[in-house]
């Protein structure tokens, strides 16, 4: 069911239409205080619950399959449209270990980014966010969501500069080639400094 909803959402985005009934977008609501990114794009606070979590989970559940099949990352944003509904942007096809985010629609208020971490590879520490992931979201003052080959869903909180697992291994579609013994020193909550220290050690 989730994959069907996400496929429907992606098809509508490609046609530049409004999301249809049935897509988990939530009601029209007050967005809370807005701020501007360095690019002058308005943003609103994120909350990894309710409609926001449902929408991101649906999209990433669908993108996981494409990410494994093609061996590349997929990415986009979620934000409020002019009527106050939470909707996704177009989806960008990235590369093996990176994904340039798509343009932000002129009438969107940004809330969070999202992306997959591609298919399993022993050469990448793909089961948690990277400092680069956090830096990208922090530069725009928004949150982020990351899906891993092991089927984890992470939330990047740039207010506290921490990442936490919203749900653990296998809660999203999992790459059949995934090997849990390669997870590394993963914890349910990690700070930016935790990630930085691990990355510095792994590089040596």
C-alpha positions in Angstrom: 0.0 0.0 0.0 2.8 2.5 0.9 4.7 1.7 -2.3 1.5 2.3 -4.3 0.9 5.7 -2.7 4.5 6.7 -3.3 4.3 5.6 -7.0 1.1 7.7 -7.4 2.8 10.7 -5.8 5.9 10.4 -8.1 3.7 10.1 -11.2 1.8 13.2 -10.3 5.0 15.2 -9.6 6.3 14.3 -13.1 3.1 15.8 -14.6 3.5 18.9 -12.4 0.0 18.4 -11.0 -1.3 18.8 -7.4 -1.1 15.6 -5.2 -4.4 13.6 -5.6 -6.7 12.6 -2.8 -5.3 9.6 -0.8 -1.7 10.9 -0.7 -0.5 11.4 2.9 -0.2 15.2 2.8 -2.1 16.3 5.9 -4.5 19.2 6.3 -3.9 22.8 5.6 -2.2 24.1 8.8 -0.3 27.0 10.2 3.4 26.4 9.4 4.9 28.1 12.4 7.7 30.7 12.2 9.4 30.9 8.9 13.0 31.7 8.2 15.0 32.1 5.0 17.8 30.0 3.7 21.0 31.6 2.4 19.4 31.4 -1.0 16.3 33.3 0.2 14.0 30.3 0.2 11.4 30.3 3.1 11.6 27.3 5.5 9.3 26.0 8.2 10.0 23.8 11.2 10.0 20.0 10.8 8.5 17.3 13.0 9.2 13.7 12.1 5.7 12.6 13.1 2.2 12.5 11.5 1.8 13.5 7.9 5.4 14.5 7.5 6.7 11.1 8.5 4.0 9.3 6.5 4.8 11.1 3.3 8.6 10.7 3.6 8.2 7.0 4.5 6.0 6.4 1.5 8.3 8.2 -0.9 11.5 6.5 0.4 9.9 3.1 0.5 9.3 3.4 -3.3 12.7 5.0 -4.0 14.6 2.2 -2.1 13.7 -0.3 -4.8 14.9 2.0 -7.6 18.0 2.8 -5.6 19.0 -0.8 -5.3 18.2 -1.7 -8.9 20.1 1.2 -10.4 22.9 1.5 -7.8 22.4 5.2 -7.3 21.0 7.7 -4.8 17.6 9.5 -5.2 16.8 12.7 -3.5 14.3 15.6 -3.1 12.6 17.9 -0.7 9.3 18.0 1.2 7.6 21.3 2.0 4.4 23.2 2.1 2.7 24.3 -1.1 0.7 27.5 -1.4 -2.4 25.9 0.2 -0.5 24.7 3.2 -0.3 21.0 2.3 2.9 19.1 2.8 4.1 17.8 -0.6 7.3 16.6 -2.2 9.3 18.2 -5.0 10.4 16.4 -8.1 12.7 13.5 -7.5 16.4 13.7 -8.7 18.4 10.6 -9.8 21.8 10.9 -8.3 25.0 8.9 -8.6 26.5 6.0 -6.7 27.3 8.0 -3.5 25.8 11.5 -4.1 22.6 13.2 -5.2 22.3 16.9 -6.3 19.0 18.1 -4.8 16.4 19.4 -7.3 15.3 23.0 -7.7 12.8 24.3 -5.1 9.4 25.4 -6.6 8.9 29.1 -6.3 5.9 28.8 -4.0 7.2 26.1 -1.7 8.1 26.6 2.0 10.9 24.0 2.7 10.7 21.6 5.6 13.2 18.8 5.0 15.3 17.0 2.4 15.3 13.3 1.8 17.5 10.8 0.0 18.5 7.2 -0.3 22.0 5.8 0.3 21.9 3.6 -2.7 22.6 -0.2 -2.8 24.7 -2.0 -0.3 28.5 -1.8 -0.8 31.3 -2.9 1.5 33.2 0.3 0.4 30.7 2.8 1.8 29.5 3.4 5.4 25.9 3.6 4.2 24.0 2.7 7.4 24.0 6.2 8.9 24.1 9.8 7.8 27.4 11.5 7.0 28.7 14.9 8.2 28.3 16.0 4.6 24.6 15.0 4.8 24.3 17.1 8.0 26.2 20.1 6.5 24.0 20.2 3.5 20.8 20.4 5.5 22.3 22.7 8.1 23.3 25.2 5.3 19.6 25.5 4.5 18.4 25.4 8.1 16.2 22.4 7.4 15.9 18.8 8.6 16.7 15.7 6.6 15.6 12.1 6.1 17.9 9.3 5.0 17.1 5.7 3.9 19.9 3.1 4.1 20.5 -0.2 2.3 19.7 -2.0 5.5 16.2 -0.5 5.5 16.8 2.1 8.3 15.2 5.5 8.4 17.3 8.3 9.9 16.2 11.9 10.9 18.8 14.7 10.6 18.0 17.3 13.3 20.1 20.4 12.4 18.9 22.3 15.4 20.7 19.9 17.7 23.2 18.7 15.1 22.2 15.1 15.9 20.9 12.2 13.8 18.6 9.5 15.1 17.0 6.4 13.8 13.2 6.9 13.4 13.0 3.2 12.7 15.6 0.4 12.7 17.0 -2.2 10.3 14.3 -3.6 7.9 11.6 -0.9 8.6 12.0 0.2 5.0 12.7 -2.1 2.0 16.1 -3.7 2.4 18.8 -4.5 -0.3 19.0 -8.3 -0.6 22.8 -7.9 -0.7 22.9 -6.0 2.6 25.2 -7.5 5.3 24.4 -6.5 8.9 27.9 -7.4 10.1 29.2 -4.4 8.1 27.1 -1.8 10.0 30.0 -0.5 12.0 29.8 1.4 15.4 26.2 2.4 14.8 24.0 3.9 17.6 20.4 5.0 17.7 21.4 8.6 18.2 24.7 10.1 17.0 26.0 13.7 17.2 27.9 15.6 14.5 31.1 15.1 16.4 30.4 11.3 16.7 30.2 11.1 12.9 33.2 13.4 12.4 35.4 11.3 14.6 34.3 8.0 13.0 34.9 9.4 9.5 38.3 10.7 10.5 39.3 7.2 11.9 37.8 5.3 8.9 39.9 7.4 6.5 43.2 6.1 8.1 
